[in-house]
Amino acid sequence: MDDLMQIVADDLSDESVRELLRIHLSGMQASSPPDNVFALDLSGLLQPEITVWTCRVKGTAVGCGALKALGDKAGEIKSMRTHPHYLRRGVARRILEHIISVARSRGYEKLSLETGTGPAFEPALKLYQTYGFKFGLPFSTYKLTEFSQFLHLSLD
């Protein structure tokens, strides 16, 4: 499967991407209390400081992830999602590796992310920790709640 996957910068106009974003928002809303869902919808991902990539198999988006610039030296990973039919096939790993590579090429010193708590988030946490992300304090405009956690990766 790995050699069939292609990571591409995406403009979010393709219906398979929009479906993936709908799945992402639905999953976040199902796993987090309403006031604690910080996932971006389509309009949020179209902000100029955010770059979105999709993992495509035979032209169809099966995973996505985004990188938001937080100034010149840091970035935030946003909207990581794998289509349910492609879980445990290396999609998230490929997207995460790509985002880390882009962040390094931009000269970022740190990557951060906010995610939820509870069993639904355990697979993602395990992936992030495999790549060296460590739990830490809130960043940007986030606030610590019982439903959020923050991970950081030093890129120096």
C-alpha positions as CSV (number, residue, x, y, z in Angstrom):
1,M,0.0,0.0,0.0
2,D,2.8,2.4,0.9
3,D,4.1,2.8,-2.7
4,L,0.5,3.6,-3.9
5,M,0.2,6.5,-1.5
6,Q,0.9,10.0,-2.8
7,I,1.1,13.1,-0.5
8,V,0.0,16.2,-2.3
9,A,-0.7,19.9,-1.4
10,D,-4.4,20.3,-1.6
11,D,-6.8,23.1,-2.4
12,L,-9.7,21.4,-0.6
13,S,-12.0,21.5,-3.7
14,D,-12.2,17.7,-4.3
15,E,-15.3,16.0,-2.9
16,S,-13.2,13.1,-1.4
17,V,-11.3,15.7,0.7
18,R,-14.5,17.4,1.8
19,E,-15.9,14.0,2.8
20,L,-12.8,13.4,4.8
21,L,-13.2,16.7,6.6
22,R,-16.8,15.9,7.4
23,I,-15.7,12.6,8.9
24,H,-13.0,14.5,10.9
25,L,-15.5,17.0,12.3
26,S,-18.0,14.4,13.1
27,G,-15.4,12.3,14.9
28,M,-14.2,15.2,16.9
29,Q,-17.7,16.2,17.9
30,A,-18.5,12.6,18.9
31,S,-15.4,12.3,21.0
32,S,-15.3,15.8,22.8
33,P,-17.8,18.0,24.6
34,P,-19.3,20.7,22.3
35,D,-17.3,23.6,23.8
36,N,-14.0,21.7,23.5
37,V,-13.9,20.9,19.8
38,F,-11.1,22.9,18.2
39,A,-11.1,21.1,14.8
40,L,-11.1,23.4,11.8
41,D,-13.9,23.2,9.3
42,L,-13.4,23.8,5.6
43,S,-13.3,27.6,5.9
44,G,-10.9,27.4,8.8
45,L,-8.5,25.3,6.7
46,L,-8.5,27.8,3.9
47,Q,-6.7,30.5,6.0
48,P,-3.5,31.7,4.3
49,E,-1.2,30.6,7.2
50,I,-2.4,27.0,6.8
51,T,-1.1,24.4,4.3
52,V,-3.1,21.2,3.8
53,W,-1.9,18.0,2.4
54,T,-3.8,14.9,1.5
55,C,-2.7,11.3,1.2
56,R,-4.2,10.0,-2.0
57,V,-4.7,6.4,-3.3
58,K,-5.7,6.2,-6.9
59,G,-6.7,9.9,-6.8
60,T,-9.0,9.6,-3.8
61,A,-8.1,11.4,-0.5
62,V,-7.7,8.8,2.2
63,G,-6.0,11.0,4.8
64,C,-5.2,14.6,5.5
65,G,-3.2,16.9,7.7
66,A,-2.4,20.5,7.9
67,L,0.4,22.8,9.1
68,K,-0.4,26.2,10.5
69,A,2.4,28.8,10.8
70,L,2.8,30.2,14.3
71,G,5.3,32.9,13.5
72,D,8.6,32.2,11.8
73,K,9.9,29.5,14.1
74,A,7.0,27.3,15.1
75,G,4.1,25.5,13.6
76,E,0.9,23.7,14.7
77,I,-0.3,20.4,13.3
78,K,-4.1,20.6,12.5
79,S,-6.8,18.3,11.2
80,M,-4.9,15.0,11.0
81,R,-7.4,12.4,9.9
82,T,-7.4,9.0,8.2
83,H,-10.5,7.7,6.4
84,P,-11.9,4.8,8.5
85,H,-11.4,2.3,5.6
86,Y,-7.6,3.1,5.6
87,L,-6.8,2.9,9.3
88,R,-3.6,1.1,10.2
89,R,-2.2,1.2,6.7
90,G,0.4,3.9,7.2
91,V,-1.6,6.9,6.0
92,A,-1.2,9.0,9.2
93,R,2.4,8.1,9.5
94,R,3.1,9.3,5.9
95,I,1.3,12.6,6.4
96,L,3.0,13.2,9.8
97,E,6.4,12.5,8.3
98,H,5.6,14.9,5.5
99,I,4.5,17.7,7.8
100,I,7.6,17.3,10.0
101,S,9.8,17.4,6.9
102,V,8.1,20.6,5.7
103,A,8.4,22.2,9.1
104,R,12.1,21.5,9.2
105,S,12.6,22.9,5.7
106,R,10.8,26.1,6.8
107,G,13.3,26.5,9.6
108,Y,10.8,25.8,12.4
109,E,12.3,25.0,15.8
110,K,9.1,23.5,17.2
111,L,5.9,21.7,16.2
112,S,2.9,21.7,18.5
113,L,-0.6,20.2,18.5
114,E,-3.7,20.2,20.6
115,T,-5.8,17.1,20.8
116,G,-8.5,15.6,22.9
117,T,-8.5,13.2,25.8
118,G,-10.0,9.7,26.2
119,P,-9.8,6.4,24.4
120,A,-10.7,7.7,20.9
121,F,-7.4,9.8,20.9
122,E,-5.1,7.0,22.0
123,P,-4.0,5.8,18.6
124,A,-3.0,9.3,17.5
125,L,-1.2,9.9,20.8
126,K,0.8,6.8,20.3
127,L,1.8,7.9,16.8
128,Y,2.8,11.3,17.9
129,Q,4.9,9.9,20.8
130,T,6.6,7.5,18.4
131,Y,7.9,10.6,16.5
132,G,9.2,12.2,19.7
133,F,6.3,14.5,20.6
134,K,6.1,15.2,24.4
135,F,3.2,16.4,26.5
136,G,3.5,20.0,27.5
137,L,1.7,23.3,28.2
138,P,-1.0,25.0,26.1
139,F,0.3,27.2,23.3
140,S,-1.2,29.9,21.1
141,T,-4.7,30.8,22.3
142,Y,-5.5,27.3,23.8
143,K,-6.5,26.8,27.4
144,L,-5.9,23.7,29.4
145,T,-9.1,21.8,30.2
146,E,-9.9,18.2,31.3
147,F,-10.7,17.5,27.6
148,S,-7.5,18.8,26.0
149,Q,-3.9,17.9,25.9
150,F,-0.9,19.5,24.2
151,L,2.1,17.9,22.5
152,H,5.3,19.5,21.3
153,L,8.2,18.3,19.2
154,S,11.6,20.1,19.2
155,L,13.0,20.3,15.7
156,D,16.5,21.6,16.6
